[in-house]
Amino acid sequence: MRRTRVVVADDHPVILLGVRHALEPFDDLALLAQARQSTELVETLRQAPADVVVTDLSMPGGRYGDGLALIGYLRRHFPMLRIVILTMLGNAALLRRLFEAGASGVVGKGDDLAHIGLAVRHAMRGRRYVSPSLRAALDCAGARNGRAAGSLALSPRELEVVRLFAAGMSVSEIGLRLNRSVKTVSSHKVSALRKLGVACDAELIEYARANGLAHPGLAYREMTYDGAA
């Protein structure tokens, strides 16, 4: 039986090495190549057709973007390719968006990397795969909300606040831009956090970036907050 051809993309060399070692016990999988960003990934796929790509969700610097933008590109240009996503985030709304965009599996970087091989196998069988920590996040969000996380649509004003906040503006700056009080802007932001099932500012920013919501005219700001404002 032909082995499943796998290409792995991540901008962290340690992760690439870890994935290589994690795939070695799977005799039915063959690691064709590794890439550091989307430009290298796409060029590799054009030269060496693969069955499955395992890619980091956040991998800036490439010509074809990352997150949902990259998934969309791969789906359009390599329609037979299965996609498995690696991520540090456990945002239930984002996880669901990844599957809606066409991902076959999602593996948390905090889980045993052996789950990558299992996700690849599931993808080749046409089945979805979610690693344990991310499955727990999905289950918790469902129990907390009584319905699918993220099923409540953001209002236009909430969407605008999220877009500007993810682009790097503070709550005060957003208030000045939208001619709203800080209290009102904070209320919109907290409401968006609740609707999306997001636990902190960093996850909100990652969700916005992955969904293409960051304001194109503003610089992206890295966030390290532990809790929502």
C-alpha positions as CSV (number, residue, x, y, z in Angstrom):
1,M,0.0,0.0,0.0
2,R,1.3,3.5,-0.9
3,R,2.3,5.6,2.1
4,T,0.5,8.8,2.8
5,R,2.6,11.7,1.7
6,V,2.9,14.5,4.3
7,V,4.3,18.0,4.2
8,V,4.7,19.9,7.5
9,A,4.9,23.7,7.8
10,D,5.8,25.7,11.0
11,D,8.0,28.7,11.6
12,H,9.5,27.1,14.7
13,P,12.4,24.7,14.1
14,V,11.8,22.9,17.4
15,I,8.2,22.1,16.3
16,L,9.4,20.9,12.9
17,L,11.8,18.5,14.6
18,G,9.2,17.3,17.0
19,V,6.7,16.6,14.3
20,R,9.4,14.7,12.3
21,H,10.1,12.5,15.3
22,A,6.3,12.1,16.1
23,L,5.6,10.8,12.5
24,E,8.4,8.2,12.5
25,P,6.5,5.5,14.3
26,F,3.7,5.7,11.7
27,D,4.9,3.3,9.0
28,D,2.0,4.3,6.7
29,L,3.1,8.0,6.6
30,A,6.0,9.5,4.6
31,L,7.3,12.9,5.5
32,L,8.1,14.5,2.1
33,A,9.3,18.0,3.2
34,Q,9.1,20.7,5.8
35,A,8.5,24.5,5.3
36,R,9.0,27.6,7.4
37,Q,6.3,29.8,5.9
38,S,3.5,29.8,3.3
39,T,5.6,30.8,0.3
40,E,7.9,27.9,0.9
41,L,5.0,25.6,1.6
42,V,3.2,26.4,-1.6
43,E,6.3,26.0,-3.7
44,T,7.0,22.7,-2.1
45,L,3.4,21.5,-2.8
46,R,3.8,22.5,-6.5
47,Q,7.0,20.5,-6.8
48,A,6.1,17.5,-4.7
49,P,2.4,16.6,-4.6
50,A,1.3,15.6,-1.1
51,D,-1.8,14.0,0.3
52,V,-1.8,15.9,3.6
53,V,-0.3,19.2,4.8
54,V,0.2,19.8,8.5
55,T,0.5,23.5,9.1
56,D,0.8,25.9,12.0
57,L,-2.2,28.2,12.3
58,S,-0.1,31.3,13.0
59,M,2.8,31.4,10.5
60,P,3.4,35.0,9.4
61,G,5.8,36.3,6.8
62,G,4.8,34.2,3.7
63,R,3.2,35.4,0.5
64,Y,0.1,33.4,1.0
65,G,-0.7,34.4,4.6
66,D,-1.6,32.1,7.4
67,G,-4.8,31.0,9.3
68,L,-8.0,30.9,7.3
69,A,-6.4,32.9,4.4
70,L,-3.9,30.1,3.9
71,I,-6.5,27.3,4.2
72,G,-8.6,29.1,1.6
73,Y,-5.7,29.3,-0.8
74,L,-4.7,25.7,-0.3
75,R,-8.4,24.6,-0.8
76,R,-8.6,26.5,-4.1
77,H,-5.3,25.5,-5.6
78,F,-4.8,22.0,-4.2
79,P,-8.4,20.7,-3.9
80,M,-7.4,17.1,-3.2
81,L,-5.1,18.1,-0.3
82,R,-6.2,17.3,3.2
83,I,-5.3,19.9,5.8
84,V,-4.4,19.4,9.5
85,I,-3.9,22.5,11.7
86,L,-1.5,22.9,14.6
87,T,-2.4,25.6,17.1
88,M,-1.7,26.8,20.6
89,L,-5.2,28.2,21.0
90,G,-8.3,26.5,22.4
91,N,-10.9,29.0,21.2
92,A,-14.0,27.0,20.3
93,A,-15.3,29.5,17.9
94,L,-12.1,29.6,15.9
95,L,-11.8,25.8,16.0
96,R,-15.2,25.5,14.4
97,R,-14.3,28.1,11.8
98,L,-11.2,26.1,10.8
99,F,-13.4,23.1,10.0
100,E,-15.9,25.2,8.2
101,A,-13.0,26.5,6.1
102,G,-12.0,23.0,5.1
103,A,-9.5,21.7,7.7
104,S,-9.7,17.9,8.3
105,G,-8.1,17.9,11.7
106,V,-6.9,20.3,14.5
107,V,-4.1,19.3,16.9
108,G,-3.1,21.3,20.0
109,K,0.6,21.9,20.4
110,G,0.2,21.2,24.1
111,D,-1.0,17.6,23.3
112,D,1.2,14.7,22.6
113,L,2.5,15.2,19.0
114,A,1.5,11.6,18.3
115,H,-1.9,13.0,17.7
116,I,-0.6,14.5,14.5
117,G,-0.2,11.1,13.0
118,L,-3.6,10.1,14.1
119,A,-5.1,13.3,12.6
120,V,-3.4,12.6,9.3
121,R,-4.8,9.0,9.3
122,H,-8.3,10.3,10.0
123,A,-8.0,13.0,7.3
124,M,-7.1,10.3,4.7
125,R,-10.3,8.4,5.7
126,G,-12.4,11.5,5.3
127,R,-13.0,11.9,9.0
128,R,-12.4,14.9,11.2
129,Y,-10.0,14.7,14.1
130,V,-9.6,17.0,17.2
131,S,-6.9,16.3,19.8
132,P,-7.9,15.9,23.4
133,S,-7.2,19.4,24.8
134,L,-9.1,21.0,21.9
135,R,-11.9,18.5,22.2
136,A,-12.2,19.5,25.9
137,A,-12.4,23.2,24.9
138,L,-15.2,22.5,22.4
139,D,-17.1,20.4,24.9
140,C,-16.7,23.0,27.6
141,A,-17.9,25.8,25.3
142,G,-20.9,23.8,24.3
143,A,-21.8,23.1,27.9
144,R,-21.3,26.7,28.9
145,N,-23.3,28.2,26.1
146,G,-25.9,25.5,25.7
147,R,-25.3,25.7,21.9
148,A,-22.4,25.8,19.5
149,A,-19.8,28.4,20.5
150,G,-19.8,31.4,18.1
151,S,-23.3,30.7,16.9
152,L,-24.4,34.1,18.1
153,A,-23.5,36.6,15.3
154,L,-21.6,39.8,16.3
155,S,-23.4,43.0,15.9
156,P,-21.9,45.5,13.4
157,R,-20.6,47.6,16.2
158,E,-19.1,44.6,18.0
159,L,-17.5,43.5,14.8
160,E,-15.9,47.0,14.3
161,V,-14.6,47.0,17.8
162,V,-13.0,43.6,17.4
163,R,-11.5,44.6,14.1
164,L,-9.9,47.7,15.4
165,F,-8.8,46.1,18.7
166,A,-7.1,43.2,16.8
167,A,-5.3,45.7,14.6
168,G,-3.6,47.3,17.7
169,M,-5.9,50.1,18.9
170,S,-6.6,50.5,22.6
171,V,-10.2,50.7,23.9
172,S,-9.7,54.5,24.4
173,E,-8.4,54.9,20.8
174,I,-11.4,53.0,19.5
175,G,-13.7,55.2,21.5
176,L,-12.2,58.3,19.9
177,R,-12.3,56.8,16.4
178,L,-16.0,55.7,16.7
179,N,-17.1,58.6,18.8
180,R,-18.2,56.3,21.6
181,S,-17.3,56.3,25.3
182,V,-14.7,54.0,26.7
183,K,-17.5,52.2,28.7
184,T,-19.5,51.6,25.6
185,V,-16.5,50.2,23.6
186,S,-15.6,48.0,26.6
187,S,-19.1,46.7,26.7
188,H,-19.0,45.8,23.0
189,K,-15.7,44.1,23.4
190,V,-16.8,42.0,26.4
191,S,-20.0,41.1,24.6
192,A,-17.9,39.9,21.6
193,L,-15.7,37.8,23.9
194,R,-18.7,36.1,25.4
195,K,-20.4,35.4,22.0
196,L,-17.2,34.0,20.5
197,G,-16.4,31.8,23.5
198,V,-13.1,33.6,23.8
199,A,-11.3,33.7,27.2
200,C,-8.7,36.5,26.8
201,D,-7.5,39.3,24.6
202,A,-4.8,37.2,22.9
203,E,-7.4,34.7,21.7
204,L,-9.7,37.5,20.5
205,I,-6.8,38.9,18.4
206,E,-5.9,35.5,17.0
207,Y,-9.6,34.8,16.1
208,A,-9.8,38.2,14.3
209,R,-6.5,37.7,12.4
210,A,-7.5,34.2,11.4
211,N,-10.8,35.4,10.1
212,G,-9.3,38.4,8.2
213,L,-10.9,41.0,10.5
214,A,-7.7,43.0,11.4
215,H,-7.9,46.6,10.1
216,P,-5.6,46.7,7.0
217,G,-4.3,50.2,7.7
218,L,-3.0,49.5,11.2
219,A,-0.1,47.5,12.5
220,Y,-0.7,44.2,14.3
221,R,0.1,44.3,18.0
222,E,1.2,41.2,19.9
223,M,-0.8,40.7,23.1
224,T,0.3,38.9,26.2
225,Y,-2.7,39.6,28.5
226,D,-3.9,36.7,30.6
227,G,-7.5,37.9,30.9
228,A,-10.2,39.8,29.0
229,A,-10.4,43.6,29.7
